[in-house]
């Protein structure tokens, strides 16, 4: 019997394939199209303290082997999220991890306290400290280990639920940021968020993104994501959720071998909302062919040259 389950903190997930924040809405928009019971977990789009319309268009553009986006954290705000969306999670069997974003320590804390004050079946939080698509806040936490530590410590005091810090690749040493989160009480880190990129139209001579720069995602960034996960795994002991360019089961296996215990599928969801189901089938086939009984045993198993 092949066991695809993975464990993070005290929670067991049916498989290691989650959907990434910003690519699956709030988790309640897709059930008519996708059997969400096959997903390991759903990570919601970022929720902020106040509603946000996001950045002006154009804010999404395709690139070679990827996509640039500068959505700007458009969302309904935490109050509407609590009253309109959290109650709808009661009918879902799939674990929900809420992604939160802010521009100050107080904003992050206020969001968490509001959600913690109501009854919900949210199993934890992914904290977006690494978004390159907003003018205020965003990456200032993700590139500063002291700020990361202060934020993690403050949020840890507010909840006993799963606490995941989402890391930016746009730093000199991602392991230092991961270590700061670990020492301050995070349960896990997710890596990586998007890479800062730009697109230019050679005919109009204009930037393809209104905000000039956006976050690059998709297959083009998979090697960056793998390297980040491997570096963190070598220096830190906390669990890692790998993100970046995952489109098939073999991609998941690569992230697991690099040191991740689970992954998040992002950009691929836009092309095929049901791709996670196909990826889970790929994983089952891989384990069967490789005679692997338990997929969690792959974590950190890559062999590197001396």
Buried (B, 14 or more C-beta within 10 A) or exposed (E): EBEBEBEBBEBEBBBBBBBBBBBBBBBBEBBEEBEBEBBBBBBBBBBBBEBBEBBEEBBBBEBEEBBBBBBBBBBBBBBEBBEEBBEEBEEBEBBBBBBBBBBBBEBBBBBBEBBBEEEBEBBBBBBBBBBBBBEEBBBEBBBBBEBBBBBBBBBBEBBEBBBBBBBBBBBEEBBBBBBBBBBBBBBBBBBBBBBBBBBEEEEEEEBBBBBEBBBBBBBBBBEBBBBBBBBBBEBBEBBBBBBBBBBBBEBBBBBBBBBBBBBBBBBBBBEEBEBBBBBBEBBBEBBEEEEBEEBBEBBBEBEEEE
